[in-house]
Amino acid sequence: MVAFEAKDVPASERRRVELGKFLRTRRARLSPADFGMPAGSRRRTPGLRREELALLAGVGVTWYTWLEQGREINVSTQVLDALARTLRLDRAERWHMYVLAEAVPIAVSTGRCPVTEAVTQILNALDPLPAFVTNSRFDVLAENGAYHDLFRYWHSLPCIHWNTLWCTLTEPAARDMFPQYEETVRYQVARLRTAYARHVGDQDWEEDIRRLASLSREFAELWARHEVAEYQPAIRTFIHPDAGPLTFTSSELQVPAPETRLVVYTPADDETRKQLPRTRD
């Protein structure tokens, strides 16, 4: 099980610790051979050594060691750029590193922002397309009738938390009703990790993550990978007890509230379009 730090640790310190963990996981993905270097002997752990990464990035070994250890040191964007290039970070990973290093503005907690009347009207107008409003923690803030009907048979146990990630991880029947279960959960946890960089130390976020990790070993193991991801349009299939397999294109639209988005499921094929009304019976 993943250990989580004490609540009284300052957010800036926790963010530095998160940065150190993230850098170590990215360093472990690489090998000397990736840079045309001999592996050498007596290599007990996978990945580049700290001194090898520091040399390749053009930074001091001691400085980089302190960075991974979460010490309070100055980090310039030029140095972060060098580390990003050397670690071969993609855009989402690079942004995540900048946020943890406080090289971009850090957002304050937004909690569960209320959904405005205008957004509610848009949400309802999308029916019969299933749609809902969510935040960066995957809390379901509002839903239309089509979305409610599509997932009204989802739970075999009482819903612990009206949150799409929680529902997927804690519902025993989710794997049977969701063919893309593993890839979608991994993607959602990576997106949660990306958003978390702006909320390190926020008590609501920390408690949410701690509780989910205690309920789901799968989440705890995925969380420990420090994977991050940007939004990607996706094709998702759900097995409905009456309508059978339904395949949708999942799209996200930003709404005028911090870290809040409108998610719409559009039928991806004619059979789904034909069977979708059966979810309303």
Secondary structure, DSSP 8 states (H G I E B T S, - for coil): ------TTS-HHHHHHHHHHHHHHHHHHT--GGGGT----S---SSS--HHHHHHHHT--HHHHHHHHTT------HHHHHHHHHHHT--HHHHHHHHHHTT-S-------S----HHHHHHHHHTTTS-EEEEETT-BEEEE-HHHHHHTTT--SS--SSSBHHHHHHH-TTHHHH-TTHHHHHHHHHHHHHHHHTTSTT-HHHHHHHHHHHHH-HHHHHHHTTT-------EEEEEEETTTEEEEEEEEEEE-SSTTEEEEEEEE-SHHHHHHGGGGG-
